[in-house]
Amino acid sequence: SRNALTTAGERFGAEVATFQKAELKIGYGKLTTLGKAEWQGIGQRTAENYKSFFEGLPPTAKIARVTSSVTRTKQSASYLRVGMNAVLEPDRTFLAMEEDNDRLRLTSGSTTAGRAAIARIKRTTGVRAAAKNVLGKMYTKKYVDSLSDPVAAAQDVYLLYCTGAAMKGLTRVTFDSYFALADARMLGFMKDAENFYRYGPGVSGQTSSYRQARPLLADFFARLDKRVGGGWTAAVFRLGHGETTMPFAALIKAPGSEKQVPEGSNYTRYDNPWRGHVAGLPAGSIEWVAYKKSGSPTLVTMRYNERPVQFRVACTPTEPSGYFYTVTELKDCLL
């Protein structure tokens, strides 16, 4: 209505319409073809890693899957099972899926100080310049300069660009042409900063951004204790969201999620190892595996996004620089 569209802006509108048709074909909030393949791959690799364990289970042993109420987590659980069944005997006893929104569908825990930091970062020269560069390809300079929050507008476009990567094979639209790499990195940093304060380590001395994951951690231990005590549920797979893994990683201080930022300072990528594509990785995982030998204590080891990692520094492994911990030690250092 303001005649503010550039030629690229007119093309953008048409591309959004094409992209939405592909999204509607799948259904909003559901897994893409890539998402299905990723979860099937996780199931297959998990079954391969622990094949002797699963094949040695007695018929009475059960495998649990717990999801949120969101459809794609249930789809994820289904494709995880498909991947596992490609390796194992197909008659593995999977329990009916459980729903647990209280532990797996977590909400933002940002504080006043955290929200102030997000606002400061939005106002930084680099972030605003990147936003205007992206919008400037679609709209006239006069129109872009008139926007009260160009960063929020550019982030809407950036989220389409991010979604495009998961839609490959379903549509040719990628939105790549609207983003110079430097601008994409800067808007990615802005998204990281928001998640850092809302779901990640957050502000020094404050726990609001991740304490909502405490019931989930307690459930890890509760189900582990039940199994060690003779329970028949031999494995529990929880399917959640990036908003679940980010606070859980911060709570247990998983690698990269250990460092908070002092109040009044800003999160940056230069001096803080936290990254959203690690802590909130689509098809990412935090895996605990327990080993029990008769007459010896139960030992636990962890894989983070399928790589062996140590628990936080405050946790002492059974051997120097080792990867195995007693349950008692983990309860002392994590709870």
N, C-alpha and C positions, 0 to 999 in steps of 0.2 A: 504493500500500500504506500510505502515511502519511496518506491523506485530505488531501493538501496541494494538490490541484488546485482552481483557481478555475473558474468557468464558461468563461472565456476559455481556460483551460488544457485543458479537455475539448475545446473547439472546435479548439484548436491540434493536438491529437493526431489528430483526424479530418482536418484539413487536410494534415498531413504525409502521411497515408496516401494521400489523393487526389493529392497532389503526386508521391509516389513512383510511382504508377501511370503518370503522364504521363512521368516520367523513364525508367521501364523500357521504355515504348513506343519512345522514341528509342534507348535504350541508354546506360548510364553511360559517360562519357568521350567521347561522340560529339557532333557539332554539332547545335544546335537549328536550327529554321527561321530564326531571326534570324541565327545564326552563318553559315549557308550564304549568306544574302542579303548579309551584310557582306563575306564573302570574294569573292563574285561581283562585288560593287560595287568592291572594290579592283582586281580584275582588269580590269574594264571601264574604270575611271578611268586605270589604268596604261597600258592600250592606247590610250586616247584621248590621253593626255599625250605619248606617244612613238610615235604612229601612223606618222609618216613614217620613223622609225628602223626599226620592225619591218617595215613594208612594203618598205623598201629593202634588207632583208637578202638575201643570195644563198641559193639553195637548200641550200647546204652548211652554213649557220649553224644552230646549235642553241640551244634554250632549256632550261636545267636547272632542276629543282625538287628541293630537298633537304629532307627532313623528319626528325623524330624517329620513334621506333617507335610513338608514341601514335597511335591511329586518327584522332583529330580533326585532327591535323596533316596526315595524308594526305588527309582529306576537304577540308581547307582548300586544299591544293594543287590538288585536283580542281576545286573551285568557282572558284578563281582562274583556272584554265584556261578554264572555262565562260564567265566574264566577259570574258576576253581574246578568246575566239573569237566573242563577240557583236559585236565591233568589227572584228577582223582577219579576213583570209582563214582559213578553218577548217583549212587544210593547213599551218599553222605547224608546224615540226618540234620537238616537245617530246620531250626525252629521257625514258627511263624514270625514275621517281622513285628517288632515292637515300635511304638512311637514314644518319643521322650523329648518334647519341646523344652521342658524345663532345663535340661542339660545340654541340648544340642542346637537350640535356636536362640542364640544369645543376642542381647541388645546392647547398644552403645553405652559405655560407661564413662564418657568424657566428663572432665571437671571444668569448672569455670576457668582455671588456669590453662587447661588443655584447649578449650575453645578459643581463648585469647591467643594462644600460640598459633592455632590454625588461621585465625584472622590476620595475624601479623605476617605469616608466610604468604598468604594470598596477596598481600599488599607489596611484596618484594618486587623489585624491578624485573628480575629474571622471569618470574612467573607471569606477571602482567604482560611483559613483552611477548612471551610465547603465546599467551592467550590471544593477544591482538594480531599476531602473525597468522594464526589459524583462522580467526574470524575475518581477517583482512583479505583472505582469498575468496571469501564468499559474499562479503558485504563491502560497501563503500567506507572509506575512512571516516567520513562524517558520521555515518550511522554507528560504526564501532565505537567512536569517541563519545557517542551519546549514551552508551550503555552504562548503567550504574554498577554492574558486576560482570565485566567481560570474562573474568576467570570462571565463574559459574557457567556462563554460556558456552565457553570453550570446553569445559569439562564434560558437558552434555555430548558434544561432538566427539571428544576423546573416548568416552565410554562406548560409543558406536564403533570407533576405530578398534578398541580392545575386543569388543564382541565379534567384530569381523574376522579376527584370527581363528575363532572357534567355529565359524560358519563356512570355512573353506570346504568346497565340494558340494555345498548346498546353494551357493550364490557366487557370482563373480564379483559382487560389490565388496570392496575391502576398506574404502575410505582412506587408503594410503596416500592418495594424491594431495590430500589437504594437510599433510603433516611432514614437515622437515624433521629429520631424526632428532635434532637438538630440541625442537619444540615438543615432540612426543616425550622425550626424556624429562623435560621440565614439567610437563603436565602429569607425567607418571610420578615424579617426585612429589607434586602437590597431593596426588591421591595417596601416596605413601604417608605423607605427613598427617593427613586426616585420619587414616587408619591407625597410625602410630599412637595418636592421642585418644582415639575412640575405642580401640580394641587391643592395642599393643602395650609396650612398657610404660608409655606416658610420662607424667611429670614426677620428678624425684620426690620420694616420700609419700606419694599417693598411690592407692591401689585400685581406684574406681574403674580404670580402663580394663582391668583383667580379673578382678575378684569374682565376677559372675561365673568364672570357670571353676570355682572351688567345688561345687557339687559334682561336677564331672570328674575332677581328680579324686574326690572321695569315692565315686563309683568305680573308678579304676581299681582302687585298693579293695573295696568291698567285694567285687566280683573275683578278684585275685584271691582274697582270703577264703572265699567260699569254695573255689576250685582246689586250693591247697588243702582245705579241710575235708575234701572228698566229694565235692559237688560234681555233677555230670556235665555241666556246660564247659567244654574244653577250649572254646574260642569265642570271643565277642568282637564283632565288627560294628563300629559305630560310624554312621554316615551322616555328616553334618555339613557345615559351611565354612567359608573363610572367616566369618564372624565367630566361628567356634574354635578353629585351630589357632587364630591369632591370639586371643586372650589365654588359651590353654598353654601355648608356647611361652607367653610372657609370664604366666603363673609359675611354671616349672623352670623358667629361665633356660629354655632350649637354646642351642647355639644361634647367636644373632639376636636373641630376644632378651638379653641380660641387662642392657644399658638404658637407664632412664635419662631424662633431660631436666636440668634445674629449672625451676619456675622463673619465668622472665627470659629464658633463652629459647632458641628455636631448634627443633630437630633438623639435622642436615645429613646428607649422605657421606659427607667428608669425614665426620668424626663419630658416626654411629653405624654399627653393622646391620641394623634392622632393615629388612626389605619385605615389602608386601608380597612380592612374587615368590618368596620363600615361606614366610609365616602363613600366608593366605593362598598358597598355590592351589589352583584348580586341580583336583585329583591328587592333592598332597596327602601326607599321612604322618601320624605319630603312632609308632608301634612299640608296644612293650611285649616282650616274650619272657616267660618264666620257665626255669629249668629246675627240676627236683630230682635229687638222687637220694635213695634210701639212706637215712642216718645223717644226712647233711642238710644245711639250711637251703631254702629256696633262693635261687639267684635270678635276678632280672636284668635284662639288657634292653637297649632302646635303639630303634632306627627312626630317623627323621627324614621324611621324604625318601624313604627306602635306602638310606645310607646309615651305617652304624655310627652312633655318636655317644659321647659321654653325657651323663647327667650333670647338673650344675656343679660348680666348683665346691660348694658346701657339702656335696655328697661324696663320701669316700668309697672308692671301689675296693673290691676284695684284693686286688693286686695293684701296685703303683702303675698309674697310666692305663689301667685296665678298663674293661667295658662291662663288668659284671658287679652287681650290687645286691646286698641282702635286702629283703623286704623291710626289715626293722630299720636299716640305715636309710632307706628311701622315705619311710614314714617320718623319721626324725628330721630329715633335711628338706622335705617337700611340704609336709602338712603344717 
